[in-house]
Amino acid sequence: MRVYLPATVSMLRTLSASGELAAISGTAFALTPALRESYATGGDEELEYAAMNDAARASLRLLRTEADTDPETLMRRAVVSADVDGAQLRPDLDHSVVRLAGPVPLKAVAAIHFDTAEAEDAVRAAAAVVDAADLGDPDAEFTLGDAEDHELAWYAVQELPFLLELL
């Protein structure tokens, strides 16, 4: 199953150094039957993109947590796409949520999706209001939309060390 793991720069550094990525609480996102049912139309590619966007939104929460302890946190969303076995469906949490059996090895990673520098201000603002947006605050949702207007750049797995070196 293709899964999308929300991440941060520090998590990408751990992936590069250790060769594996442990999802926070084992949580990732995927094209699940519940996600498919929640959309009236859309092919697999569009629904995979929706799952990746759910992971990008979760990355905002991780960034907010890191920024609370380290104000120098680089505010860029990161999503790691990987092909894994044994992911458990978690429709009790949301349509696209899955629980992973364990850490994801680097060899299972398909790509890295990462914000460009131009997104940093919008991501910083969105990380501060992501929970309010989820609770229906229209101003927070607008701020979140500004960050989500920035498409994540795609990087091949072998580009990860170079990407991290350039930060």
N, C-alpha and C positions, 0 to 999 in steps of 0.2 A: 504494500500500500504506500502511495506517495503521501508523505506527511510534511507539514510546515511547522517548524519550531520557532517560536518567538525568541529573539536573542538581543544581545547588546554587544558593543565592541569588546568588553571584557570577556564575554562568553565566547566570542569569535577567537580571541587570543588563547583561551583555554582549549578550544577545539584544535587550533593550529599546533599548540605546544604538546598537548596530551594525546591527540588523535581521536578524541571522542567528545561528544557534547551530551551533557545530562540536562534534559528539559526540566524546568522548575516544576516540582510536583508531578513529573512525568507527563505534563500536559503538552499536547500538540494539536494541530488542526488538520483536517483532511476532508476530501469529498466523501461524505458518508451518505447512507440512504436517507437519513433525516434531512440533511442539507439539500439533497436532490428533490425531496418531497416539498421542501419549503419554497422552491422556485417554480413558477408556472411554466417557464421556458428556460432554455439555456442548455448548451452542450457541455460536455465534460471540461473543455478548456475554460469556459466561462465560470463553471462551478469550482474548478480548481483555483481560479483567480480569486473567487469569493473566499475560499478557505485561506488562501495566502493573505488576503486583506484582513481576515480575522486574526491571523497570527501577527500581522503588522500592528494591529490595534493592541494586541496583548503585549507587544514589544514596548509600546508606550508606557504601560504599567511597570514593566521591568526598568525602564529608563527613569521613571519617576522615583522608584525605590532606590536605585543607585545614586541618583542626584541628591536624595535626602542625606546620604552619608558622604558623598563626594561631589561637591559643587562643580568640579572640573570634568565631570562625566561628559563624554562626547555625545551630544543629543542627536543620534541618528538611529532610526529603526533598522533592525536587521531581522531577516527571516532566513532560516536554513531549510532548504527542501531536501528530503531524504526518502529513500525507499527502504521500508522496514517491514518485518513480519511481526505479528503478535500484538498489533495495536488494538486496544479495547475501545469500543464505542462508548461515549458518555453523553447520550442525549439529555440526561438530567441537567447538564450544565449549559449546553447550547447545541445547535444543529451540527456544527462542524468539529466539536471537541472530541478528541480521543486521548486515551491514556497509553503511554508507551511502556513496554515491559522493562526497559532499562536504558542506559546511555546509548546514543547513536554513534557508531564508529565512523571515522572519516571516510572509509571506503564505501559507506552507504549514502553519503551526501551526494546529491545530484547537482546542486548549485547554491550559491549564496546570493541573496537579494539584500541590497543595502542602499540607504539614502545617500544622495550626493550632498555636498556641502551647502548647496542652496536651500536645502530643506531644514537646516538646523534650527532657525528661529521659529518656524512653524511647528516643528516637532517639540521644541521646548514648551511652547504655549499649549500644544495639544496634550502633552504629558501631564500638565498641571490640571487639566479639566476633563480628562477622559472618563472618569467615574461620573461626573455631573452630566456629561453628554449621554452616557448610557442610561441615566435616570430621567432623560427627557428635557434637560435644560437647553432651550433653543440657541442661546448665545454660545454655550459650550459646544454644541453640535456644529455650529458654524466654525468655531475655532478648530475643532477636530477635522472638519472638512478641508480647511486650509492645508493641514498636514497631509491628508489623504490625497489631495490634488497632486502631490509630488509622487511620481512613479518611482518605485524602487529600481535601482540599477541591477543588472544581472551580471554575476561573476562566476566563472568556472571554478571548480574546486581548486585546481592547481594555481589559480590566481590569488588565493587567500593570503599566503605569506606576503605577497607584493602589495596587496590592498592594505594590510595591517602596517606594513613598513611605511606607506605613504601617509598614514594618519598622523 
